Amino acid sequence: MKSVPFKAKSTFDLRGGYFKGQGTIRLQGDDIAVEVQVWPLPTFKQTVRTYSFDMTDLEEIRHTRRFWGDTLTLRTRPMERVTEIPGAANGALTLKVKRADRPALDAFLDRLELWLV
C-alpha cells in the first residue's frame, strides 16, 4: 500500500514554533506507521523517526475534506500512544494532506474502514 504524505497541522505548534514537520503515514500489518522528519526553519534537516501504534488503539478517525487539502485526525484510546509524535496533542494526531495526495488518503481510509468494520 502507498504511504500518504502529510505536514503537521500547524508548523508553529512544533517545539515552540521554530520547527517544521512533515512525513508519511501508512498501514503496516495491524499497525499504523508514522514516519516524521522535524527540522528547524529553514535549515538542518534531522533524521526520520518512525512511530507506530496498533489499529485497535484507535478511538476516532475524523476526515475533513476541503478544496485545497484534507485534514485527518486520529485519536487513540490511551493518549500516550501518540504523545511522542510531533504535532500530536491531547491524544490526537492531526495531519494536513495536500489535494494532490487525496487518492492515496482515500485508499488509506478505505483500508482502515475495512479493518474496523
Backbone as ProteinMPNN parsed JSONL, in Angstrom:
{"seq_chain_A": "MKSVPFKAKSTFDLRGGYFKGQGTIRLQGDDIAVEVQVWPLPTFKQTVRTYSFDMTDLEEIRHTRRFWGDTLTLRTRPMERVTEIPGAANGALTLKVKRADRPALDAFLDRLELWLV", "coords_chain_A": {"N_chain_A": [[0.84, -1.184, 0.0], [0.428, 2.255, -0.724], [2.083, 4.976, 0.86], [0.882, 7.841, 2.672], [1.641, 11.128, 2.178], [2.182, 13.883, 4.451], [1.8, 17.004, 6.247], [2.581, 18.446, 9.404], [-0.166, 19.616, 11.319], [-0.025, 22.317, 12.202], [2.671, 24.255, 11.619], [3.751, 25.923, 13.509], [3.123, 24.845, 15.943], [4.942, 22.999, 16.706], [7.387, 22.257, 18.952], [7.594, 24.851, 20.212], [7.272, 26.573, 18.056], [9.368, 26.931, 16.248], [10.013, 24.974, 14.486], [9.625, 22.773, 11.68], [7.531, 20.256, 10.359], [7.083, 17.179, 8.633], [5.951, 14.211, 6.909], [5.157, 10.712, 6.414], [2.339, 8.49, 6.431], [1.214, 5.179, 6.933], [-0.294, 1.925, 6.548], [0.848, -0.908, 8.18], [0.789, -4.048, 8.293], [-0.995, -4.901, 11.135], [-0.604, -2.497, 12.27], [-0.351, 1.101, 12.485], [1.879, 3.045, 10.886], [3.876, 5.855, 11.358], [5.995, 8.044, 9.894], [8.154, 10.613, 10.591], [9.729, 13.708, 9.973], [11.443, 16.257, 11.462], [12.561, 19.568, 11.526], [14.548, 22.543, 12.142], [13.372, 25.732, 11.093], [14.906, 27.573, 8.522], [16.672, 25.51, 7.913], [18.934, 22.627, 8.179], [18.047, 19.6, 8.224], [16.69, 16.932, 10.137], [17.112, 13.486, 11.112], [14.883, 10.885, 10.035], [12.226, 9.753, 12.03], [10.453, 6.909, 13.145], [7.255, 6.078, 14.215], [4.868, 3.921, 15.688], [1.624, 2.488, 16.167], [-0.929, 0.291, 17.336], [-3.816, -0.663, 15.425], [-6.025, -1.269, 16.945], [-5.97, 0.515, 18.986], [-7.13, 2.814, 18.097], [-9.555, 5.264, 18.595], [-11.104, 7.196, 17.39], [-11.609, 8.382, 14.086], [-11.277, 11.125, 12.126], [-12.102, 12.782, 9.222], [-11.688, 15.535, 7.247], [-12.651, 17.111, 4.39], [-11.464, 19.519, 2.236], [-11.266, 22.224, -0.164], [-8.567, 22.923, -0.842], [-7.075, 20.994, 0.413], [-6.914, 18.11, 2.619], [-7.8, 17.252, 6.017], [-6.757, 15.044, 8.445], [-7.571, 13.414, 11.369], [-6.502, 11.426, 13.934], [-7.484, 9.794, 16.767], [-6.498, 8.285, 19.766], [-7.169, 5.638, 22.153], [-5.639, 5.01, 24.724], [-3.965, 7.854, 25.597], [-1.199, 8.1, 25.5], [-0.226, 6.754, 23.299], [0.191, 8.318, 21.031], [1.497, 10.583, 21.919], [4.251, 11.082, 21.72], [4.687, 11.656, 19.087], [5.556, 14.224, 16.879], [3.533, 17.1, 16.672], [1.25, 16.009, 17.697], [-1.427, 16.233, 20.05], [-3.193, 16.081, 23.1], [-3.906, 13.36, 22.862], [-4.536, 13.106, 20.204], [-3.692, 12.975, 16.803], [-3.179, 15.196, 14.322], [-3.206, 15.726, 10.911], [-2.197, 17.362, 7.892], [-3.086, 16.959, 4.563], [-2.171, 17.223, 1.222], [-4.145, 18.242, -1.602], [-3.427, 16.943, -3.972], [-2.561, 14.516, -3.043], [-4.809, 13.18, -2.334], [-5.998, 10.777, -3.519], [-4.322, 8.71, -2.478], [-4.798, 9.065, 0.253], [-7.552, 8.465, 0.357], [-7.46, 5.723, -0.312], [-6.023, 4.778, 1.895], [-7.862, 5.367, 3.979], [-10.025, 3.769, 3.149], [-8.958, 1.219, 3.478], [-8.526, 1.243, 6.237], [-11.176, 1.462, 7.064], [-12.232, -1.001, 6.192], [-10.861, -2.678, 7.905], [-11.777, -1.874, 10.427], [-14.483, -2.444, 10.408]], "CA_chain_A": [[0.0, 0.0, 0.0], [1.164, 3.515, -0.784], [2.033, 5.816, 2.054], [0.232, 9.137, 2.47], [2.468, 12.227, 2.694], [1.438, 14.882, 5.22], [2.513, 18.017, 7.033], [1.978, 18.635, 10.714], [-1.282, 20.54, 11.168], [0.455, 23.681, 12.304], [4.121, 24.311, 11.743], [4.129, 26.699, 14.675], [2.828, 24.116, 17.167], [6.015, 22.059, 16.992], [8.53, 22.694, 19.763], [7.647, 26.28, 20.455], [7.057, 27.373, 16.865], [10.552, 27.142, 15.429], [10.298, 23.759, 13.754], [8.721, 22.368, 10.618], [7.438, 18.8, 10.362], [6.338, 16.503, 7.584], [6.258, 12.792, 6.905], [4.214, 9.828, 5.742], [1.595, 7.559, 7.268], [0.835, 4.001, 6.161], [-0.659, 0.734, 7.294], [1.909, -1.899, 8.136], [0.175, -5.165, 9.01], [-2.057, -4.417, 12.019], [-0.128, -1.248, 12.879], [-0.281, 2.335, 11.715], [3.249, 3.548, 10.987], [4.008, 7.281, 11.069], [7.382, 8.477, 9.765], [8.149, 12.068, 10.711], [11.005, 14.42, 9.941], [11.258, 17.588, 12.041], [13.795, 20.353, 11.435], [14.37, 23.982, 12.379], [13.181, 26.552, 9.895], [14.683, 26.844, 7.284], [17.836, 24.681, 7.58], [19.332, 21.489, 9.006], [17.082, 18.516, 8.355], [17.03, 15.876, 11.072], [16.808, 12.146, 10.622], [13.48, 10.463, 10.082], [11.867, 8.856, 13.135], [9.252, 6.135, 12.878], [6.404, 5.761, 15.358], [3.77, 3.05, 15.276], [0.671, 2.067, 17.184], [-1.846, -0.727, 16.844], [-5.108, -0.13, 14.982], [-7.022, -1.451, 17.994], [-5.892, 1.674, 19.875], [-7.876, 3.938, 17.522], [-10.868, 5.546, 19.158], [-11.857, 8.019, 16.447], [-10.95, 8.847, 12.866], [-12.042, 12.24, 11.572], [-11.559, 13.227, 7.94], [-12.338, 16.744, 6.749], [-12.237, 17.38, 3.017], [-11.568, 20.923, 1.847], [-10.868, 22.432, -1.554], [-7.118, 22.963, -1.005], [-6.451, 19.813, 1.004], [-7.695, 17.404, 3.617], [-7.282, 17.14, 7.373], [-7.022, 13.739, 9.026], [-7.321, 13.381, 12.803], [-6.552, 10.097, 14.538], [-7.493, 9.878, 18.231], [-6.273, 6.96, 20.335], [-7.736, 5.41, 23.478], [-4.656, 5.537, 25.676], [-3.388, 9.043, 24.975], [0.25, 8.025, 25.344], [0.152, 6.096, 22.04], [0.619, 9.295, 20.026], [2.045, 11.8, 22.524], [5.633, 11.308, 21.302], [4.723, 12.049, 17.683], [5.496, 15.679, 16.741], [2.27, 17.609, 16.152], [0.128, 15.392, 18.411], [-1.828, 16.903, 21.292], [-4.392, 15.555, 23.753], [-4.244, 12.036, 22.361], [-4.973, 13.177, 18.807], [-2.697, 13.324, 15.803], [-3.849, 15.893, 13.236], [-2.309, 15.816, 9.764], [-2.693, 18.042, 6.694], [-2.736, 16.22, 3.357], [-2.42, 18.036, 0.034], [-5.196, 17.777, -2.511], [-2.832, 16.025, -4.947], [-2.384, 13.217, -2.391], [-6.114, 12.695, -1.91], [-6.236, 9.363, -3.849], [-3.61, 7.856, -1.519], [-5.521, 9.176, 1.518], [-8.792, 7.701, 0.226], [-7.105, 4.302, -0.245], [-5.67, 4.535, 3.291], [-9.096, 5.366, 4.761], [-10.797, 2.59, 2.766], [-8.354, 0.048, 4.111], [-8.84, 1.353, 7.655], [-12.599, 1.177, 7.245], [-12.403, -2.448, 6.068], [-10.331, -3.314, 9.094], [-12.564, -1.512, 11.588], [-15.859, -2.97, 10.329]], "C_chain_A": [[0.884, 1.246, 0.0], [1.042, 4.258, 0.542], [1.434, 7.175, 1.68], [1.133, 10.226, 3.032], [1.61, 13.27, 3.417], [2.398, 15.933, 5.751], [1.829, 18.066, 8.384], [0.929, 19.736, 10.595], [-0.848, 21.991, 11.238], [1.956, 23.659, 12.521], [4.523, 24.974, 13.059], [3.773, 26.023, 15.99], [3.966, 23.192, 17.574], [7.145, 22.725, 17.751], [8.653, 24.208, 19.864], [7.553, 27.152, 19.22], [8.247, 27.547, 15.958], [10.893, 25.942, 14.553], [9.221, 23.468, 12.719], [8.691, 20.849, 10.611], [6.618, 18.285, 9.203], [6.725, 15.039, 7.605], [5.252, 12.009, 6.095], [3.533, 8.952, 6.786], [1.161, 6.399, 6.38], [0.403, 2.895, 7.109], [0.435, -0.299, 7.092], [1.425, -3.09, 8.968], [-1.018, -4.667, 9.811], [-1.686, -3.108, 12.706], [-0.264, -0.08, 11.913], [1.109, 2.899, 11.955], [3.285, 5.003, 10.538], [5.494, 7.609, 11.043], [7.383, 10.0, 9.72], [9.576, 12.591, 10.67], [10.732, 15.841, 10.421], [12.596, 18.31, 11.96], [13.503, 21.818, 11.687], [14.19, 24.717, 11.058], [14.4, 27.407, 9.661], [15.787, 25.838, 6.961], [17.946, 23.444, 8.459], [18.242, 20.446, 9.212], [17.59, 17.472, 9.348], [16.681, 14.52, 10.469], [15.33, 11.836, 10.803], [13.281, 9.525, 11.263], [10.554, 8.181, 12.796], [8.55, 5.815, 14.19], [5.316, 4.828, 14.852], [2.883, 2.745, 16.469], [-0.334, 1.138, 16.524], [-3.186, -0.108, 16.449], [-6.194, -0.308, 16.034], [-7.015, -0.295, 18.994], [-6.673, 2.873, 19.345], [-9.246, 4.07, 18.17], [-11.739, 6.298, 18.149], [-10.977, 8.388, 15.261], [-11.834, 9.937, 12.293], [-11.339, 12.727, 10.308], [-12.372, 14.422, 7.473], [-11.762, 17.052, 5.379], [-12.492, 18.848, 2.698], [-11.062, 21.061, 0.417], [-9.355, 22.315, -1.733], [-6.417, 21.731, -0.45], [-7.32, 19.242, 2.1], [-7.003, 17.458, 4.972], [-7.703, 15.79, 7.918], [-6.637, 13.785, 10.497], [-7.52, 11.962, 13.302], [-6.468, 10.269, 16.046], [-7.366, 8.453, 18.777], [-6.861, 6.861, 21.739], [-6.73, 5.723, 24.573], [-3.911, 6.683, 25.005], [-1.899, 8.909, 24.702], [0.693, 7.353, 24.056], [0.697, 7.083, 21.016], [1.295, 10.528, 20.617], [3.471, 12.095, 22.087], [5.739, 11.805, 19.867], [4.629, 13.572, 17.592], [4.181, 16.125, 16.089], [1.062, 17.014, 16.841], [-0.148, 16.164, 19.697], [-3.104, 16.269, 21.804], [-4.837, 14.213, 23.187], [-4.716, 12.012, 20.928], [-3.818, 13.628, 17.923], [-3.435, 13.931, 14.617], [-2.85, 16.172, 12.127], [-2.977, 16.565, 8.621], [-2.17, 17.297, 5.474], [-3.103, 17.083, 2.157], [-3.493, 17.407, -0.848], [-4.651, 16.769, -3.525], [-2.648, 14.624, -4.37], [-3.7, 12.61, -1.91], [-6.387, 11.243, -2.317], [-5.531, 8.402, -2.883], [-4.303, 7.892, -0.159], [-6.82, 8.385, 1.472], [-8.53, 6.201, 0.309], [-6.751, 3.905, 1.191], [-6.928, 4.432, 4.152], [-9.976, 4.17, 4.426], [-10.259, 1.338, 3.451], [-8.591, 0.067, 5.62], [-10.289, 0.991, 7.925], [-12.878, -0.318, 7.135], [-11.924, -3.173, 7.31], [-11.233, -3.074, 10.314], [-13.969, -2.104, 11.592], [-15.953, -4.368, 10.792]], "O_chain_A": [[1.937, 1.283, 0.635], [0.031, 4.171, 1.239], [1.48, 7.595, 0.524], [1.373, 10.258, 4.239], [0.461, 13.51, 3.043], [3.619, 15.779, 5.712], [0.641, 17.765, 8.5], [1.121, 20.692, 9.843], [-1.265, 22.806, 10.415], [2.443, 23.1, 13.504], [5.538, 24.609, 13.652], [4.082, 26.559, 17.054], [3.953, 22.653, 18.68], [7.783, 23.65, 17.248], [9.723, 24.765, 19.62], [7.737, 28.365, 19.318], [8.143, 28.264, 14.963], [11.961, 25.907, 13.943], [8.066, 23.866, 12.868], [9.72, 20.212, 10.836], [5.597, 18.865, 8.834], [7.709, 14.66, 8.24], [4.581, 12.545, 5.213], [4.069, 8.705, 7.866], [0.788, 6.596, 5.224], [0.693, 2.924, 8.305], [0.889, -0.533, 5.971], [1.623, -3.136, 10.182], [-1.946, -4.082, 9.252], [-2.38, -2.665, 13.62], [-0.289, -0.253, 10.695], [1.478, 3.196, 13.091], [2.785, 5.342, 9.465], [6.179, 7.468, 12.056], [6.688, 10.602, 8.902], [10.495, 12.008, 11.244], [9.893, 16.544, 9.858], [13.638, 17.74, 12.282], [12.385, 22.291, 11.483], [14.786, 24.359, 10.043], [14.903, 27.954, 10.643], [15.841, 25.349, 5.832], [17.145, 23.245, 9.372], [17.59, 20.418, 10.256], [18.783, 17.171, 9.387], [16.026, 14.442, 9.43], [14.636, 12.447, 11.616], [14.074, 8.607, 11.473], [9.653, 8.799, 12.231], [9.167, 5.345, 15.146], [4.89, 4.938, 13.702], [3.326, 2.743, 17.618], [-0.557, 1.193, 15.315], [-3.635, 0.858, 17.066], [-7.185, 0.422, 16.023], [-7.96, -0.145, 19.768], [-6.861, 3.851, 20.069], [-9.995, 3.099, 18.274], [-12.946, 6.073, 18.062], [-9.786, 8.664, 15.401], [-13.008, 9.704, 12.006], [-10.148, 13.041, 10.32], [-13.591, 14.338, 7.322], [-10.555, 17.231, 5.219], [-13.602, 19.349, 2.871], [-10.498, 20.121, -0.143], [-8.9, 21.673, -2.679], [-5.273, 21.457, -0.814], [-8.342, 19.823, 2.466], [-5.796, 17.677, 5.067], [-8.879, 15.432, 7.857], [-5.513, 14.152, 10.838], [-8.582, 11.369, 13.111], [-5.495, 10.827, 16.554], [-8.04, 7.536, 18.308], [-7.03, 7.869, 22.426], [-6.967, 6.67, 25.322], [-3.294, 6.495, 23.957], [-1.383, 9.532, 23.775], [1.883, 7.374, 23.74], [1.566, 6.732, 20.218], [1.637, 11.445, 19.87], [3.873, 13.258, 22.081], [6.783, 12.326, 19.473], [3.714, 14.161, 18.169], [3.777, 15.575, 15.065], [-0.058, 17.464, 16.6], [0.765, 16.678, 20.342], [-4.001, 15.953, 21.022], [-6.035, 13.967, 23.052], [-5.245, 10.998, 20.471], [-3.071, 14.544, 18.265], [-4.234, 13.25, 13.973], [-1.796, 16.766, 12.352], [-4.18, 16.426, 8.401], [-0.973, 17.035, 5.357], [-4.212, 17.612, 2.082], [-3.708, 16.195, -0.829], [-5.358, 15.831, -3.895], [-2.585, 13.65, -5.12], [-3.697, 11.634, -1.16], [-6.971, 10.513, -1.516], [-6.105, 7.378, -2.513], [-4.391, 6.866, 0.515], [-7.162, 7.704, 2.438], [-9.301, 5.478, 0.939], [-7.13, 2.828, 1.652], [-7.05, 3.516, 4.964], [-10.612, 3.608, 5.317], [-11.024, 0.507, 3.941], [-8.832, -0.981, 6.219], [-10.595, 0.298, 8.895], [-13.678, -0.852, 7.903], [-12.516, -4.171, 7.72], [-11.424, -3.973, 11.133], [-14.581, -2.25, 12.651], [-17.039, -4.949, 10.787]]}, "name": "protein", "num_of_chains": 1, "seq": "MKSVPFKAKSTFDLRGGYFKGQGTIRLQGDDIAVEVQVWPLPTFKQTVRTYSFDMTDLEEIRHTRRFWGDTLTLRTRPMERVTEIPGAANGALTLKVKRADRPALDAFLDRLELWLV"}
